[in-house]
């Protein structure tokens, strides 16, 4: 427990070593916890990365009254449940739209408004990706468009896996902000 308080103090102080400690000592176990809920390795990794990144972003307000591991597990559990709820809402929406298309109530492909929105969204996505820093854009594109794993990207770019995770997380956060009006 004493080591936990030192890690939390380090996080609050913005120490990289404390942040690395979260990855080195908790990442794999937390991925296992997330996987128990979502049953998807990539989603599990993203959930854990989101939790650790959120801790880093909100480190000034960080208050942990339990063990660090308990706090992290609870955070991953909550984030996993949120992920599942969001996935369920998206699936319900997909099914609803699919039924409308099947019954002829909605024909996406012929709708000029839909086509215009799709073109506008494509342009906005491309512009948002182009606005990323060169390194972030390169790493994000390797992950999303070339379907490379974090380790492969790290090898190709000569950076650590943690740096790859940081750049992808940063890219996704910026894309969420720039594309929020569409979602």
N, C-alpha and C positions, 0 to 999 in steps of 0.2 A: 504494500500500500504506500510505503514511503517513496518507492521508486515511481509509482504512479503520480504522486503529487509533484515530484521533480519533473516528470515528463509534461504534466499539465502546465507547470510554471514555464517550462521551456517553450511550449506551444504559445502561451500567452505572450512570451517575450519575442516570439517570431524566430526562434532558433531552428535552423534547418535540421539539426541533429534530432530534435524532438519529432519533427515531421517525418524524417526518415525512420525513426524508431517505430512509428505507427505502421509503416509499410513492412519493415523488416520483421517485426515481432507479432503483428496482428493480421496482416493482409490475407494470408492463406487461410487461416482459421475463419476469418470473417467471410471469405468467399464460400467456404463450406456452409456456413450458416445461411447465407443468401441463397445458395443453390438448393438447400433444403426447402425453401419456400417457392422459388421461381423455376427450378429445374431447367435452367439454361445457363451454361458456363459464361458466355459473353455478358449476358444480362447481370449475372452475379458479380462479375468483375467490375462492370460499370456502376452497379449499386454501391459496392464497397469503395470504389474510387470516389463516387459522389459523396459518400459519408465522410471520408477522410478529407476530401477537398473542402467540404462544407465546414468541417471543424477548423481547418486552416483559415478559411475566409472569415469565420466568425470567432476567431481565437480571442479577440478582445472581450467577448461576452461569455466566454466559456466558463461554465460552472459544473463541475463533476463532483457529486456527493457520494458516489459509489466507487467501486473499483473501475479503473480505466477500461478493462476488458468488458465488464458488465455494461458500462455506458455504450461502448462500441457495438456490442451484440444487440442491445436494445435499439440503437439507432439503425443498425442494418436490418433488424427485424421490421421496424416501422417503415423504413424505406422500401423494403421488399413487399410489404403489404400494400403500400401505396402504388408500387409498380404493378402489382397484380390487379388492383382496382382499376387503374388506368387502362391496362391491357383489356380488361373485361369491358370497360366502356367503349373502347375502340372497336372491339369485336362486335359488340351490339350495334354500333353505328354502321360498321361494314355490312353486317347482315341486313340491317334495315335498308341501306342504300341498294344492296344487291337485290332485295325483294322488289324495290321500286323499279329497278332496271328491268328485272324479269317480267314484271307485270306491265311494262310499257309506260309506267308513270314517270319514268326518268330515263332519258337516253343521253348519257354523258358525252358520248363521242360526237353527236351531231349538234349539241347545244353550243351556239356561238359564244355565249357568255362563259361557259365552262372552258372552252378553248382559249378565250382571251385571258381568263384567270390563270390557266395552266401556263401560258406563255409568260404572263407577268410574274408568276411564281418562279418559273425557271430562271428568268432574268434576275430576279431578286436573289435567288440562291447563288447563282454564278457571281453576281456582284458582291454578295456577302463573303463568299469564299475568296474572291480576289482581294478583298479588303483586309484579309488576315495577313499577318506578317509572313514573310517568305518561308521561314522554318515551320511555323504553325501550319500554313497552307500545305506545304510539302508533306508533312507528317499526316495531316488529316486526309489528304487525297490518297496517300499510300494505304491508309487504313480503310477508308470508305469505298474508294473506287478500284483499288488494286487488290482489296481483300487480304492485305498482309496482316499478320499477327504482330503484336507489340514487339516481341523479341526480334522478328524479322526486320521491322522498321528500325529498331535500335541498331542492329547490325549494319544496315545499309546507310544509316545516317551518322553512325559513330557516336551516338548518345546513349544514355542509360534508358532502361525501360521506364523508370520513374519520370524521366524528362519526356518521353513519348506520351505517357499517360497525362502529364501536365498539359502538353500541347493539344492533345485531342480534347481534353476536358475544357480547355480554354476556347478552342474552336467551337465546340458544341454550345458553350455558354453564350458566345458572341452570336452564333447563328440563331439560338433561341430568342435572343433580344431583337435581332434585326428582322426575324421572321414571325414575331409574335402576333402580328395582325392577321396572319393566315391560319393560325391554329387556335 
